Amino acid sequence: MDIREKVQTAAQLLSQADNIIAFTGSGISSESGIPTFRGKDGLWKQFKAQDLATPAAFSTNPKLVWEWYDWRRNIIADKQPNPGHKILAEWNDLFSSLYVITQNIDGLHQKAGSENIIELHGNIWKLRCTKEGTVTEDHSCPLKEIPPICKKCGALMRPHVVWFGESLDTKLLSEAVKMCSKADLMLAIGTSSLVYPAASIPMTAAESGVKVIEINPESTPLTPRADTSIRGKAGDVLPEISDILNNIIRQTKGREK
Ligand code: BV8
């Protein structure tokens, strides 16, 4: 099947689906100008994950880790949602339910207007007190002090994100799994499907009979499990699917009259 036929198939499958999951990774934000993790100019390329995004790195050198996050916050601060994010937000009310389960910490799904969002790996605009665990939102760019200190108890603040070697929030993970058990279709958009346990979500969905549509310029370990895998950019493919889906809906309504 060529890309046109796959886009057509995706629109058809969406027109017959009620409960949708959009599972997204850093690829959906790359057209907004935010580097991915594993692309040619990926974030990890310049830095080693184990040097920066781990509890050990933070306890060894919190200032260095915060300088990296402050640098990333400054990159993300002026970035806007792209057509990929916007189409998902437009689909908020098109289905019985649409959940966005994202590995991204950039907040662009919220900025685009998506409603039911599960941020599996946290959010770069949130800080957590290392002593009390309280979470605060802070959009200051650059950060007023590095490393930031808890205003209440004076302890070190950390980014409210999930580092390598850290377990995901069990409540969030079980909510994501519960939503997937109710879904009849999942869009896996812009993820290399390499980082676990998040990557197990689309895999499990495919194994349990959920229709999985992958949107990615490259193939991934999920590709062989997907019902259809569209080799394209999210910002191009999602608007194309949306146009065809809107035509299908118009024709169906026309026939019902
Ligand atoms: C855990 C937040 C239990 C932080 C992130 C050894 C030691 C310790 C752990 C492990 C180990 N070996 C394996 C593990 C498990 C590890 C893991 O999976 N590692 C991988 C690398 C092998 N996982 C963990 O550590 C997790 N916790 O397992 O806890 C435990 C406890 C103790 C000890 C052991 C285990 C926690 C993982 C969470 C890490 N935090 N982010 C931060 O951002 O600073 S992960 C980070 O990678 C981001 O969240 C990112 O989203 C995520 C996944 O990457 P992707 O989103 O998929 O992005 P990527 O760049 O990889 O791919 C982009 C894709 O988009 C590409 O396919 C590209 O083709 C495509 N694309 C590009 N442009 C477009 C596009 N697609 C569409 N449109 C476009 N325009």
Boltz pocket constraint, residues with backbone or C-beta under 6 A from the ligand:
constraints:
  - pocket:
      binder: B
      contacts: [[A, 24], [A, 25], [A, 26], [A, 27], [A, 28], [A, 30], [A, 31], [A, 36], [A, 37], [A, 38], [A, 39], [A, 42], [A, 53], [A, 103], [A, 104], [A, 105], [A, 121], [A, 161], [A, 162], [A, 163], [A, 164], [A, 165], [A, 166], [A, 167], [A, 168], [A, 189], [A, 190], [A, 191], [A, 192], [A, 193], [A, 194], [A, 195], [A, 196], [A, 197], [A, 215], [A, 216], [A, 217], [A, 218], [A, 219], [A, 220], [A, 232], [A, 233], [A, 234], [A, 235]]
      max_distance: 6.0
